Amino acid sequence: MTALFNFQSLLSVLLLTICTSTYAHGQFPGIMDRNKENYFVGPFWKCARIGERLSPWVAVACFVMAGVEVWG
């Protein structure tokens, strides 16, 4: 079963994408900023912006998802 059909897995993949994109943007900001209009890099650039601006909420969501994975 893919992550598209399981809501919990879809949220995990989305949070992982946001966290990874934010980290990559912190390490290589020029590459992502130059290519933000590209069809491949653009969604990751947007995920990086979400991770930068909503970082406390993303962190809380990561902790909640970790708790759901452990106890749920």
C-alpha positions in Angstrom: 0.0 0.0 0.0 1.4 3.4 -0.9 1.4 6.5 1.2 -1.3 8.0 -0.9 -3.9 5.7 0.4 -3.0 5.8 4.0 -3.6 9.2 5.7 -1.0 8.6 8.5 1.7 7.7 6.0 0.8 10.6 3.8 1.3 13.0 6.7 4.6 11.4 7.6 5.8 11.8 4.1 4.7 15.4 4.0 6.4 16.2 7.3 9.6 14.4 6.1 9.6 16.4 2.9 9.1 19.7 4.8 11.9 18.9 7.2 14.3 17.7 4.6 13.6 20.7 2.3 14.2 23.1 5.1 17.5 21.4 6.0 18.6 21.4 2.4 17.7 25.1 2.0 19.8 25.9 5.0 22.8 24.1 3.6 22.5 25.2 -0.1 20.3 28.3 -0.1 21.6 29.6 -3.5 20.7 26.5 -5.4 17.1 26.4 -4.2 16.6 30.2 -4.5 18.0 30.3 -8.1 15.8 27.5 -9.3 12.6 28.1 -7.4 10.7 28.6 -10.7 11.8 25.1 -11.9 9.2 22.4 -11.9 11.4 20.0 -9.9 12.9 22.4 -7.3 9.8 24.7 -6.9 7.8 22.4 -4.6 10.8 21.7 -2.4 11.5 25.4 -2.2 7.9 26.0 -1.1 8.2 23.2 1.5 11.4 24.9 2.8 9.5 28.1 3.2 6.8 26.3 5.2 9.4 24.7 7.4 11.2 28.1 8.0 8.1 30.1 8.8 6.1 27.5 10.7 9.0 25.7 12.4 7.4 25.5 15.9 4.3 24.0 14.4 6.2 21.6 12.2 8.2 20.5 15.2 5.0 19.9 17.2 3.6 17.9 14.3 6.7 15.8 14.1 6.5 15.0 17.8 2.8 14.1 17.5 3.4 11.9 14.5 6.3 10.2 16.4 4.0 9.6 19.3 1.3 8.2 17.0 3.9 5.8 15.4 5.1 4.6 18.8 1.8 4.3 20.7 -0.7 4.1 18.0 
